[in-house]
Amino acid sequence: MEIDISGAAEPGAVGDEVAQGDRPARTAGATLLEVEDLAVEFRSDDGALRAVDGLSYRVEAGRTLALVGESGCGKSVSSLAVMGLLPPTARVVRGTARYRGTDLLGLSPTKHRAHAGTHVAMVFQDALAALNPVHTVGYQLTEALRVRSGTSRREGRRRAIELLDLVKVPNAAQRVDEYPHQFSGGMRQRVMIASALALDPDVLIADEPTTALDVTVQAQVLRLLAEIQAERQMGLVLITHDLGVVAGVADEVTVMYAGRAVEHAPVHDLYARPAHPYTRALLRSVPRLDAVGDDRAVGGRLPVVPGRPPAPGRVPPGCPFHPRCDMARDVCATDVPPLDDVAPGRSSACFFAAELLGGVRA
Amino acid sequence: MPEPVTTDTATSAPDDVVLEVRDLAKSYPVRQGVVLKRTTGHVQAVDGVSLALRRGRTLGLVGESGSGKSTLARVLVGIEKPTRGQVLVDGEDVSTMSRGARRELRRNVQMVFQDPYTSLNPRMSVGDIVAEPFRIHRDAVPRGGRRRAVAELLELVGLDPDHVHRYPHQFSGGQRQRIGIARALAVKPRVLVCDEPVSALDVSVQGQVINLLEDLQDELGLSYLFIAHDLAVVQHIADEVAVMYLGRVVEEGDGPAVYGDAHHPYTRALLSAVPVPDPTARPAEGELLLEGDPPSPADPPSGCRFHTRCWLARRLAEEHGVAGDGPEAVPERCRTEDPVLVPLGRRGDGRDGGGDDEGAHVAACHFAREAATLGAHPGPTAQASPGPGTPPGPDPDPDADPDPDADPDPDADPDPDLEPVPDRPVLESRER
């Protein structure tokens, strides 16, 4: 995926907006980014395919929001929309994404990318594809700085070393002149994080940042992200399918299915008592290391959800999850359940959420 | 498979072993230069691995990338030739056989690949894909019965037999993996080598494929070598588990022993890194046992290959007064002496597999007993077992333990090997 995250198309347009210091301080809990009722469609031979449908979330300073879901649920597409990085075949059909009050989606594409690229940064899953093999790591790290703030090369190199130090790449002063292929997977992901931090963004969106890494390296990268976030009071959006990772780092969780948010909850509540059958099914179907004496740990069959997530454009009517749901009743096939509040700080798009919450956890 | 441990193998005889490797090694030359390609070294992808897979059982293979898991799999199914060592199918050495006999034996060991998107030819119909192995193993199924065999295979893996004329792109990831499994089963193998068979699949689909593999094992009496980086999945499906690091097996044993009572510091570190889907079990600060990436297999560290990243070696060195040498200081023995796999005392869980060697719990660490007792973080699988914390006094088997230096009590007997070592070139970070 070749994506221009620097928004370099029109450097002059934003030069003065980037000046450090004229930005309000980040106080923990302050709302930085608010996405409301976002809908994204893809053009295709079969007509418009709705990839994201009415997604809302809020990112607060110093907090981590996890967007969880399986492939095709719209978690990545929604972030690309916020960043202004949607491919040409896709367009935002509805909704707002307010960054400190400014609706990014209402800006011109160039201004959108520049604004988002400065204050909201993104880290992608595949660091090798996201880095340019013919430039040194240091050059790429400070590309944004040179473009946005007109930093000189020498100053840029100094900043690059600082950034590599920040993400704990050993021997930063030497490695700044090396090329991406000379870095291991974990180190490349650190470089990606460093380059996302170059402009000191308010919000960092990390799209499956550790999926390609070994568990040992994953643990290191997740810890690094958490440390940097705590230090800078950034808002972090973590996009992942891994419920183990979510449990380790998230404060709030939004579970997505077929382009919609089906449940939102503080992380402890979600794991203790899911309020949507899909969340419950996801939690049940993972074999887990700590399930001692549980059938799932050794031997017994995994309780799986039949079928698979629907592809965009093939979302069933009514509740998108109803064909796979063990609680589905007639109403689920005809009516779309809205995402309603079910408890303080929690919402669920299931007609029977109260039942799930009231019942003893299975 | 639902029976977790050894209930049916009390009488396990050697002929129960369907696939075995002995001292297997595979190295690749590293060449430099464009015109005159000179061999400048070797990457030891697999270096002296011995494993045995028994009938109807699953052997899980775990380790970080670069540990040699996949190379081992490729040697087992014959994609690669070993540099050293033997592969035995049904007790017969594959390399000394005639071509015909070898092909017949190879038929018994088939492979399921990781990526269901690239391991199926997009230009072949599903029926042709599943029937392709018949072109090599012509006598596996009589010619006239192949069409029916394909339909049966598709049905067996939970696909609609009417879909034989469809092409791979018309199927989802999970269904494609089922096609890959059907193809592997076409020639009626007894062993399936599964290399990361579910890691490319969605969470809710992973479970379906795992359940399918378990059902097939029960139904057909298959043996699996199951390679995965997801330790929870391996814990779920495997009877025995081998942990690999830089081309070597560093710990092996039955699942509960390796997961619940890990003795090698690397195993413990791996387990501690697995994220647990429970926010109340969030790891505390400073709990990471493993830093950095594995060193390059082209230039493995001297002595114990794990010593450059070993938390236990550093801790032991610290406790013996060489902390001033920096965090990389490790006992000299770890840097100089290559540890061998040593049998450990059995766990007293009452479910041991009798006296057979196959299920024995072994680890290759000079200080394995300290790893088990010292580890402040027994990993997420900490069980209320008599393992960590209890004095290891009664369990060491005097005949089986050729490692008298692995004294469990570091205070009572200051190990002479634990002197500070001034030269540390070996200890540099090899992390690239």
Interface residues (C-beta under 8 A of the other chain):
Chain A: E70 S71 P170 Q182 F183 S184 G185 G186 M187 D214 V215 T216 V217 Q218 A219 Q220 L222 R223 H241 D242 L243 G244 V245 V246 A247 G248 A250 V267 H268 Y271 A281 L282 L283 S285 V286 P287 R288 L289 D290 V292 R296 A297 V298 G299 G300 R301 L302 P303 V304 V305 P306 R308 P309
Chain B: M1 P2 E3 P4 E64 S65 S172 G173 G174 D202 V203 S204 V205 Q206 G207 Q208 I210 N211 E214 H229 L231 A232 V233 Q235 H236 G255 P256 Y259 G260 A269 L270 L271 A273 V274 P275 V276 P277 D278 P279 T280 A281 R282 P283 L288 L290 E291 G292 D293 G379 P380 T381 Q383 S429 E431 R432
